[in-house]
Amino acid sequence: MSFVRTAARWSCYAVTVAGLAIPSIAADKKAAKQPVAETPSYYGAQPANENIDLTMYARIRDEGFKHSHVMEFADALTNGIGPRLTGSPNMKKANEWTRDTLTKIGLENAHLEDWGEFGMGWQQVNTWARIVGPDPAPLWLQAAPWSPATNGPVTGEAVHISISDVKDLDKYKGKLKGKIVLFGAIRTTPDLDNPLFHRYTDEELKEMESYPVSEGRAAAPNIQQLLAERARLTAARTAALKMMTEEGVAAIITPTRDGSKGGGTGIIFDDNGANLVRGAQVKETAVTIPNAVMMIEHYNRIARLLDHKVPVTLEVNIETKFTGDHEHGFDTVAEIPGTDPKLKDQVVMVGGHLDSWISGTGATDNAAGSVVAMEAVRILKALGVKPKRTIRIALWSGEEQGLYGSQGYVKQHFGTFAEPEHVDPAVPSFMRPKGKLTTTKEWETLDAYYNLDNGTGKIRGVYTQENYAIAPIFRQWLAPLADLGATTISYRNTGGTDHLSFDAVGLPGFQYIQDPMDYETRTHHSDMDTFDRLHAADLQQAAVIEAIFLYNTSEREQMMPRKPFPHPELDKQRSAPIEGIYPNAEK
């Protein structure tokens, strides 16, 4: 029994004996002593109507469309700096350039935040290859990320290895010393029966507004089956790499993966799929044989010659440079401080990932999202906006390897999950169950995070990540922007990028719906991802909408509504079958 409850009890007793007018005073004292449970505004009721400042809409549109700097930022980042692999010298340049540029446009507290050790620093210097015989021809390939260099150009007989099981390696044992190995099956290239470039139709946008369930929803994958298949292929690849290393292979060439719709088309996709091991950036698990990824049309020609017993001699030069074994990753962070005495400690965030893969210049993935975020905050500064809440931009690194930058930021600032007692190393980290979430004081002050990371296409709407309370708010915000093509509200979850780090800990994190353009067919993680693929008008539109979303969020009296607090530690319990409920079953 607490002291408060005991004291109140004695007060009531004294009043009853006296029988005077004192009871109301004692009751007031008793009421005052009771703790008041306040519902945070993000879990409470929201106003039905948003207070929309159409004059500010007009000012933001005027600044964003008539005085845009978004392509100036994009040119400097993609052409001036180039590809930005996390841990590389170019990533360091990009972090510093964004920090300094955000300072120049008037943001405060621009700085870099260390989210932890990443792995080896690395950059590609030059990569080329050619067929020496039987028919001389140039070849198109790129070094796989974190590949070691050859000792200058190396010439060797080519061998084609395609395996599905460890036992398939037996026929190659003792035959690989000094060889240049083509490692992987021939992959046919389908005809292009659809255009590479696409904008969403009205019908497609309307379909996004539905929430598919039962028959309309894609079947959930069999996780155990996927893990078993993954383990089998990993074991075969690991055994093959071990054998090739022990026998002294000169170089390994893998075929580029298939684009989701693009077939071959002469494109090289150079990303995680080009790595021979998971975690190639870590020295302890790095591949020690020079390796590269080749355009599928060239790869197929050589493999077919070899499969027909035609000897092929290749000359390969992979020139790369390591710049450190234990490089750290950094996020660029800056802000426009809030001015309202009651709300300035609350934060509205915007961002995108700054890192990229190496074969292009990372224009649509994701210089586009980074420079749109920079342009959005530039617009607000140019208009002299003094927001009630603090507006903060964060540009992440390590996204391409697993959302490392945003996850590190969220862990340091907002909350962490308890590690499960038993961790199966065969299960990827994103598939492992999470323990109980412990939040920080800052968790209570993060209002919303807005992310852009699906290429150069203009914004067509927003995914709410199943946050049903926020949809009416976004719908009102978008209504005056219908002429810009942004109208769609989708309740669906969308994955694959940094808003997930916020959503996972129960914070409002959102990704915009963007026109697909040629992102999935031509530019995503490829050598075609260059400045030329960016569309200025689309990026201007996106920056205007982001600036409006930031402004509206910063000025609301209440915080943005949140989904219920996450309890991932209960997921397994919730999904377990309920025993003993089937009628007439034996007891």
N, C-alpha and C positions, 0 to 999 in steps of 0.2 A: 504493500500500500504506500503510495507516494505521499510526500509532505503536502502537496497541494490539495489532494483529495481529503486528507485528515483535517486540515485547517478548515476547509469548507464545511465539513461535517459538524465541527464544533460551533461554527458561526450560526448554522441553522438551528442548533439546539438552544443557543442563547436567545435567539429571536423568538422562538416558540415560548419560552418561559416568560419573557418580558411582555409579550402580547401587545407591543406598541407599534408605531409606524416605521420602526427600524427594518422590518423584513425586506422592503424594496432596496434599501441600501446594501444589506447583506447579500441579497440576490445579485445585485449589480456587481459586487465584489467577486462573488462566486463565478459569475459569467466572465468577468475579466480575467480570472485566473485560468479559464479553460483554453487550451491551445486551439487556435483557429486553423483549420485545414483549408488552405487556399489551393484552388485548381489553377495550375499555370495556364496562361492564356492560350498556349499552343495545344492544350488538351481540352479547352473549354469551347463554349459556343462562339461562333464567328458571326460578324454582322452580315446581313443578307445583301447589303449593297456596298460596293467599294466606292471610296471617295477618289474619283479619277480626275486628275488635273490635265485637262485636254490642252491647256496652254503649254504645259511642259512637254506633252507629246509632240506638239507642233515645233517647239524649240529643238527637241532632240532630233526630230526628223530633218529639220533644216540643217543642223550642224552635221549630222551623219551623212546626208546625201550630197550636200553642197560643199563641204569642207573636209571630206574624208581623208584620213591618212592610213587607212587599212592596207592598201596595196604598197605604200611606202614601207610600212612595217614588214610586210610579207617579203618584199624584195630584199631588204636588208637581212632578214633571217634566213631565207632559203638560198639566195644567190650569194649574199655577202658572207654567210657563215657555212651553209651547206648542211650535209647530214649530221645528225646529232645523237649518236649512240651514247647511251648512259655510260658515264665513266670516261668518255673520250675527251681529248682536247677541245673538240668542237662543242661538246656539251658544256664544258666550262666557259667557252666563249659565249654561248647562248645564255647561260645563267647570268653572266656578268653584263651582257648587252641588254637583256631585258630589265635587269635591276637598274642600270644606268638610264635607260630610256624611260622607264616609269618615273624615275626621279625628275628627268627633264620635262615631262609633261605635267608635273606638279604633284604627284603622289608623295606621301610621307612614309617614313620608316621602311623604305625599300631595302630589302636584305635577302640573304640566302640562308635557308634553314637546312641543316644537315639531318637527313633521315636515317643515316647508318651506312655501314660498309656494303658495297655492291659487288666488287670483284675487280677483274683486270681492266686497266685502261688500254684501249686498242684503237687503231685506225688503219684503214686500207690506204695504201700508197699507190699501187698499180697492180692490175691483174690482167693477164692476156694468155691466150693459147692458140695453137694452130695444129692442123693435121700436117705432119711431115710426109707421110705416105700411107696408102698408095697414091692418093690424089691430093696435093697440097691445097689447103683451104684455111682461111681464118675462122676462128671460133669465138663465140660470145659467152662470157662467163664473168662471175664476180666472186671474190673471196667470201667464204662463209664467215659470219661474225666470229671473232676471236680465233680465227685460223692462224697458225704460225706461218712464217714465210718459207718459201723454197730458198735454197742457196743459189740464187740467180735462176736463170732458165734451166729447167731439167728436161731431158729427152728420155722417153722410155716407151716400151711396148704397152699397149692398152689391153686391159682385161675387163670383161663385163661380168659382174657378180650380181645376181638377183636371187634372193633367198626368202623363204617364208618360215623356215625353221632352222634351229641350230644344226641339225644333222645335214642340211644342205651344204654346209661349209667343207665337208670332208673332201670333196673333189678338187678343192682349191689349195689344200694344205701343201706347203713346200714349193709352191709355184709362183709366189707373189713378190719375191725380192726384186726391188728396183722397178716394179711395174707401176703404171698409172692406172688406177682402178676406177672404172665407172660403176658406181654402187647404187643400184636401184633398177626397178623394172622399167621397160619401155612403156610409155604412156601415150595412147593415141590422143589426138587433138580433135575435138568435135567441131563440126561446122558451126559457124556463127549464124544462127537462124533468128537472132534478135539483135537489135542495135546495142552497141557498147554503152551508149549514153541514154539516160532515162530520167524524166521528171515524173513525180507522182501524179496520177490522174485523180479526178474527183471521186471515182469509184474506189480507188485504193485508199484514199484518205478516209472515205466514209467507212470502209471496212475496218480501219484502225480504231474507230470509235466503239466497235463492239469488243466484248470480252469473251473470247472463245472458251467454251466449256464442253465437256463430254465429247460428242462426235465431232464437234468443230475444232477441237483442240488436238494438237499433235501429241501422239502417245509419248509418255515419259520413257526415256531410255532405260534399259536394264543396266543399272550401274555396275553390278557384279560382273555381268558379261563384258561390259566395256573395260573394266579393270583387268579382267582375265586376258582379254585380247591385247590390251596395252602391255601387260606384263610379258606375254609371249613374244610380241614384236620387239620389246625392249631387250629381252634376253638374247634374241637372235642378233640384234644390232650390236649389243655389247660384246657378244662372242666374236662377231665378225671384226669389230674394231680391234679387239685384243689380238686376234690372229694377224691382222694386217700390220699392227704395230710391231709385234714380235718378228715378223718376217721382213720388215724393212721396206714397206711400200713407199714409193717416191711421192705420190699425191693421190688424193681421193676426190672424185668429181661426182656430184649427185645431180639428179634432174630437178629442175624447178618444179614446185608444186603447181597444181592446176588452180587458175583463178576460178572463182565460184561460177562464172558464166563465160569467161573470156577464152577458155580453151588454151591454145598456145599463143598465137598472135605475136610471137617474138618477144614476149615479156619475161623478165626474170623477177620472180618473187623471192626476196632474200631476207628471211626472218627466222623465227624459231624453227620453222619447218626445214630450214637449210642446215641446222646444227645436227651433228651426229650424236650428241648427248644433251640431256637436259642439264642446264647450269653450266654451259660451255664457258661462261665468263669467270668461273671460279677456278683458280689455278689447280686446286687439288683434283678437280674432275675434268680438266680441260683436255681437248684433243691435241695430241702432239704431232700428228701428221698434217701437213699442209692440205687444206680442203677448200673446194669451191663449188658453187652451184651454177649449172649451165642451162641456157635456153633450151627448151624441150626439143625443138626441131633439130638443133645441132646434136644434142645428146642422142636422140633416136637414131640419127644417121650412123653415128659411130657404133652404137650398140647393135644395130642390125648387121653392119659389116662384120663385127666380131662374132655374132651369133651364126653367121654364114661362113665362119672359119676364114675370113679374110683378115690377114694381119694388118694392124693399124699402129702407126708410130705417132706419138703426140709430143709436142713441146709445150711446156707449161711454165709460166712465171707468176708466182703469187708473192707480191711484195707487200708486207704488212709491218706494223710497228706497235710494240707494246710500250705503254707509258707508265706502268705501275701494276703491282699485284693486289693491292688492297685499297682501291679507289672508293671514295664515298660518293653517295648521291645527294643532290641538293635540289630544293624547290626555291623558286623565286617568289617572294611575297612582298606586297606593298599595299597601301591603303589610303582611303580618303576618310579622315577621322569624323566620327559623328559629333553633332553639336547639341542635341537635346539632353539636358541634364539627367533625365530619367531613362533615356533609350540609347545613349551614346556607347554604352558598354556592350550592347547587343551588336551582332555582326552579320552582314549579308555578304556572301562570297560568290565569286565568279572565277572560272578557270578553264583550263584545258591542259593537255600534256605537251610539254616542250620537246621531249625526246623523240627520236625517230629511228628507223633502221638506216642502212648505209648505202643502198644501191641507187637511190634517188637523192632528192634534197628535202624529203619530208614535208612537202608543201601541203597536200591535202590531209596528211596524217602526221602530225597535227599542227603544223604551222598555222593552218586556217583557224582552228579553234583558239590558238594562243593569241594571234593578232586581232581576232574579233574581240576577245576579252580586253586586250590592251586598248583597242579603239573605243570600246564601250566606256571604260573609265576615263579615257581622254575626252570623250564627248561631255561627260558630266563635269569634268574639271574645266573644260573650255567654256561651259555655260555658267560657271561659278556656283554650282550646286553645293549647298552646305547641308548634307543629309542629316536626318535625325539620328539614324543608326550609322555605325561605321561600315563602309563598303570596302571589302578586301579582295584583291586579286591574288590568285595563287597559280603558278605555272609549274606543273609537275615534271619530274623525271622518273625513269624506271617504270613507266606505264606499260611499255611493250613487253617487259619480262614478268609482269604480274601486279600492276598497280602499286608498285613499291613506294613511290613518292607520296601519293595521296593516302595510302594506308599508313605510312610512317607518320604523316602529319596528323591524321585522325587519332592514331594511337598516342601521340605525344600531347595532343591538345584536348581530346574529347572522351576517349574511352578505350578500354582494352577488354578482350575476351580471355577468360581463364583457359589455360591449355588443357585438353583432355588428358586423362590419366594414361591412356594407352594410345600411342600414335603408330599407325601402320605406315612405314616409310614408302610402301608401294603406292599409297594413295596420295595423289597430288594435294597440296595444301588447300586449294580452293574447294576440294571435295571432303575435307575432313570435318567432323562435327565440331561445333564451337561450344565452349563452356559459358558460364555466367558472365554477363556484361557488367563491368564496373565503370561508371562514368566520372568525369571531372566536373569542376565548377563551370568551366568553359562550355561544357555540353549544354548547360542551361541557357547560354547566351547566343548560340549559333541559330540564326533565324532561318536561313535557306542557303543552299549552294546550287549554282546554275553552271552546267557544263555543255561544251560543244565539241564533238569529236566524231563526226560522220562525214568528213570531206568538205567540199567547197560549196555544196548546195545551200540554197536559201532555207530559212526556217519556215516550216509549214504548220507547226504547233508544238505541243509538249507532251511527253509521257509523264503521267503522274506517279508511276511506281506504286500503283494500288493505293495511293493516298486520295481517298474519295472526297474528303472534306475540302481539298484544295482545288478541285476541278471547277466549282462555281466561281472561285476567285480568278483563276487563269482565264476562264471564259469571258469574264467581264473585262479583263485587261486586254484580251486579244480583239474584242469587238471593234474598237476603233482602228485596228490594224488589218482588217479584212481585205482592204485594197492592196495590201502587200503580200497577200497569199497565205497569211498565218491564221488559221482558223480551227485546226484540229486539236481536240483534247482526247488523249488515249489513256485509259486507266491501266494499260498493260505495263508490266516490267520490261525494260529494255536493258540489255547487259553490255559487258565488254569494255567499260571505261570507268573513269574516276568517280562519277557520281555514286557508284556502288559502294565505295569506301564510306561515304556518309550515310547512305541508306542502311547499310549493315548495322550501324550503331543507333538506329532510330532517329536520325536527323533527316530533315527534308533535303534530299539531293535529287536533282532532275537533269535529264538529258533532253535536248530539243529534237523534234522530228525534222529531218532535213531531206531535201530532194536527193535521191541517190546519185544522180549524175553518172559518172564513170568510175565511182569510188571502188565498188566491189569487182568491177570487170577489168579495170586497167591500172588504177593508181595505188590501191591499198597494199603497202609494203613492197612496192615494185620500183624498178629503175625508171618507170614513167612518172613517178610522183615528183613532179617539178613545178616550178612557178607557172609554166605555161598552162597547167591544168586548173589554175585558180580562176574564178569568175568574180570580177570586181563588184558588179552590181549585187550579186548574191551575198558577198561578204559585207558590203555596206548595209544591206537589209538586215542581216543577222546582227550586226553591231548595234543598229538602231533598236532592234527588239530587245537585245540584252540590256542596253542602257535603260530602256523603259522598265523592264522587269526589276533591275537593280533599284531604280528610283522608287517605283511603287512599293517594293518590299521595305525599303528604308524608311518610308513615310507613314506606313500603316500604324494605327494606334496599338493593335494587337500583333503578336508574333504570328507567323504562318502556322497553320494547323499541322500537327504531326500524326503519324500512324501510332498505334499503341506501342508501348515500350517493348522492345524485342526480348524474347526469352528463348534463345536457341538451345539452352541446356534442357529444355522440355520437349524438343521436337521429336526425339525418339520415343519418349513416353506417349506423346499425343498420337503418333502413328501406329503404335502397337495395337494389335487386334484386341477387342474386348471379349474376354472369354465368357462362355456360359450364357450367351444371349440367343443362340439359335433354338427356335421352338422344337420341342420333342427330341432334342439331342439327349443321348445317354448321359446321366449324371456321373 
